[in-house]
Amino acid sequence: MNILQVIPYFAFTRGGDVNVCYNLTKQFTQMGHDVTILTTTFDYNKEDTDRINNLKMVPIEYKFNLALFIYSPKMKKWLENNLEKYDVIHLHELRSYQNNIVIKYAKKFNIPYILQPHASTPKHINKSIIKNIYDFFYGNRIMKNATTTIAVSEEEAYYDRLMNAKDVRVIYNGMNLEVFDNLPKKGTFKNKNNITSPYILYLGRIDALKGINYIIEAFSKLPEEYSEYKLIIAGKITDYKKELDKIIKTNNLENKIIFTGFIDENDKISIYHDAELFVNPVKYMGGVSITVFESLLSNTPVIVTKESGELVEKIDAGSIVEYGDVESLKNEIIKSLTDKELTQKQMLNAQKYIRENLDWKRVSNNILNIYYEALEGSE
């Protein structure tokens, strides 16, 4: 099969959608399919995909970027000259300039497209005015005409259906499980970074929707017996750190909190494995967060909000708190740090489920079956 993956940017620092596109592509090419990733030069690094055989990268020059609406008009010519040879199109993200034009050529050449919004569908989280305007002109049509929409969770599927998606399938994102088969020696990250204290970890994007401010406030309320603990906040530094610094200063935590910046793949497992606890108190993440499962596979217990804990709650894999409830978060941190029998049971529940259901090969086969269904329906 000749598969076209479309994503507005391709840089691992952008997070989940890029990782999903990359891992699906890697699996499809290993199965013998030909895959092209159509993207832009925005943040693009050729070396990120050089190792994948049977892959063609097409990074189109962009003119400007407005809040990740990346204007790349030269893509039209490429689509006109090349799209007809593809069997199926997989669109990553919902609201992009690239989707606007790809769907026009998909219709022209009668090629089915699959849409994977990556939990971006809801309008109530942020940028609601911009999202409503975009959806009025493009988004609703993109969603409605997709052969199938792939949701990352039941929560996201609900919002996709509100936009009249005609066929929504819930397929949880996959994981590279083999990297967790042999965990690094305990203390690897701490020794590398001269950290001697036990620590609580947040790892992810640093912005206002992630609830990092609530972790800091809950951490500041821990009793004296946890005074030796540090809080590590790992992720690419953004302007939002200035807001967090104010909270840190107000609570006299300057010597208790460590910002690591972006963590690459070589250090990711060791930073999880050395942590006493992983906390992910986000406002919205489509119901499921892969970082939560990475932590559990690294033998580190988790606390999450329902917004990132759909599966955690379903399989009893960790503690659930309400977004913004600092007192509850503090109490759950204490509980998770002291009740080792409970957290061990939860980690075993998670590890069994993940290994049986979330391997990238299994997930990729599920998506490949959707491609075949789309092809049958277009004949």
Helices and strands as residue ranges (DSSP letters): E 2-6, G 12-14, H 16-30, E 34-40, G 46-48, E 55-60, E 64-66, E 69-71, H 75-82, G 83-85, E 88-92, H 97-108, E 113-116, H 128-134, I 135-139, H 140-145, E 148-151, H 154-162, E 168-170, G 177-180, H 188-192, E 199-203, G 208-210, H 212-220, G 224-226, E 230-234, H 241-250, E 257-261, H 265-274, E 277-280, H 290-297, E 302-305, G 306-308, H 310-314, E 319-321, H 326-338, H 340-357, H 360-378
